């Protein structure tokens, strides 16, 4: 009986670990697509109800946006493990100014039918040279 309990406990732990790994993999792929401005690829990870608006917002700036770095800082599952909060940092500039700016973002992810989807993305911190108006990148 103890061995059955041990096996069930280990399998439950493996399932939770597999869920964390799937989340981390999804977050990595999504943010890599964003880093290289592969908007259509990244949009696959956005909640379908928000996808078209997200895609329109991210493609609206055309060729003027350049992302120089994107770092995933924290991935944290919350509640029952079906939701997660992710913080990222993005260094970017717009042509023709080339003034480097930084925006930290909080992403909210939700597990929907076995797939992690990004359901909300909010700028939480922005900095830029004092002579430049700070605006979150689209």
Wavefront OBJ file of the C-alpha trace (Angstrom):
o trace
v 0.000 0.000 0.000
v 2.850 2.381 0.819
v 4.480 1.689 -2.522
v 1.216 2.580 -4.315
v 0.999 5.843 -2.372
v 4.627 6.619 -3.216
v 4.034 5.954 -6.920
v 0.893 8.135 -6.973
v 2.785 10.946 -5.205
v 5.707 10.698 -7.632
v 3.396 10.686 -10.655
v 1.548 13.738 -9.354
v 4.867 15.497 -8.937
v 5.914 14.525 -12.457
v 2.641 15.889 -13.838
v 3.149 19.210 -12.080
v 6.756 19.322 -13.279
v 5.660 18.525 -16.842
v 3.130 21.398 -16.613
v 5.875 23.785 -15.481
v 8.148 22.621 -18.278
v 5.379 23.104 -20.864
v 4.741 26.604 -19.506
v 8.424 27.522 -19.586
v 8.821 26.125 -23.104
v 5.761 28.036 -24.329
v 6.906 31.294 -22.704
v 10.383 30.848 -24.212
v 9.085 30.208 -27.739
v 6.516 33.034 -27.601
v 9.018 35.590 -26.325
v 11.646 34.446 -28.807
v 9.137 35.087 -31.594
v 8.449 38.542 -30.128
v 12.189 39.261 -29.788
v 12.703 38.636 -33.497
v 9.433 40.399 -34.388
v 7.891 37.251 -35.831
v 4.409 38.528 -34.997
v 2.403 35.806 -36.768
v 4.355 33.083 -34.957
v 3.971 34.790 -31.585
v 0.245 35.363 -32.166
v -0.337 31.592 -32.078
v 0.258 31.793 -28.304
v -2.231 34.629 -27.717
v -5.792 33.909 -26.574
v -7.876 33.579 -29.787
v -10.333 36.224 -28.543
v -7.474 38.751 -28.284
v -5.296 37.510 -31.133
v -6.386 39.834 -33.955
v -6.219 42.978 -31.790
v -2.806 41.872 -30.482
v -1.558 41.247 -34.008
v -2.891 44.593 -35.270
v -1.219 46.459 -32.393
v 2.141 44.742 -32.899
v 2.245 45.167 -36.673
v 0.959 48.771 -36.712
v 4.425 50.329 -36.351
v 5.707 48.702 -39.518
v 9.459 48.735 -40.007
v 10.288 51.426 -37.424
v 10.471 49.262 -34.287
v 13.681 47.402 -33.434
v 13.966 45.099 -30.431
v 17.559 44.793 -29.258
v 17.016 42.445 -26.317
v 14.243 40.544 -24.567
v 14.816 38.733 -21.299
v 12.360 36.492 -19.464
v 12.945 37.435 -15.834
v 10.421 35.333 -13.939
v 7.870 32.600 -14.628
v 5.542 31.867 -11.727
v 2.498 29.613 -11.681
v -0.277 30.919 -9.441
v -3.310 29.454 -7.754
v -4.035 25.895 -8.813
v -1.297 25.958 -11.465
v -3.702 26.762 -14.306
v -2.507 30.384 -14.491
v 0.893 32.020 -14.519
v 2.515 35.424 -14.280
v 5.600 36.125 -16.379
v 7.785 39.225 -16.228
v 9.998 40.197 -19.135
v 12.301 43.079 -19.977
v 12.505 44.520 -23.484
v 15.149 46.907 -24.824
v 14.002 48.619 -28.007
v 14.173 51.690 -30.207
v 12.317 53.240 -33.115
v 13.874 54.443 -36.319
v 15.079 56.994 -37.137
v 15.881 58.169 -33.571
v 17.684 55.062 -32.289
v 17.214 56.204 -28.662
v 17.384 52.960 -26.710
v 14.440 52.459 -24.365
v 13.461 49.782 -21.881
v 10.045 48.452 -20.910
v 9.287 45.754 -18.343
v 6.119 43.794 -19.027
v 3.897 41.505 -17.017
v 2.278 38.737 -19.017
v -0.645 36.686 -17.732
v -0.896 33.129 -19.044
v -3.708 30.602 -18.714
v -3.813 26.869 -19.362
v -6.709 26.302 -21.787
v -7.508 22.789 -23.031
v -3.939 21.640 -22.413
v -2.251 24.642 -24.068
v -0.748 27.735 -22.417
v -2.124 30.980 -23.877
v -1.112 34.556 -23.136
v -4.267 36.384 -22.023
v -2.932 39.769 -20.910
v 0.220 41.839 -21.375
v 0.772 45.023 -19.367
v 3.749 47.409 -19.227
v 4.900 47.744 -15.605
v 8.023 49.889 -15.935
v 9.562 52.045 -18.643
v 12.719 54.099 -18.819
v 14.387 56.143 -21.506
v 16.799 59.029 -21.861
v 15.372 62.086 -20.065
v 15.032 63.998 -23.332
v 12.761 61.323 -24.809
v 9.100 60.833 -23.964
v 8.596 57.349 -22.557
v 6.013 55.231 -24.311
v 5.500 51.493 -23.995
v 6.252 49.780 -27.257
v 3.189 48.376 -28.971
l 1 2 3 4 5 6 7 8 9 10 11 12 13 14 15 16 17 18 19 20 21 22 23 24 25 26 27 28 29 30 31 32 33 34 35 36 37 38 39 40 41 42 43 44 45 46 47 48 49 50 51 52 53 54 55 56 57 58 59 60 61 62 63 64 65 66 67 68 69 70 71 72 73 74 75 76 77 78 79 80 81 82 83 84 85 86 87 88 89 90 91 92 93 94 95 96 97 98 99 100 101 102 103 104 105 106 107 108 109 110 111 112 113 114 115 116 117 118 119 120 121 122 123 124 125 126 127 128 129 130 131 132 133 134 135 136 137 138
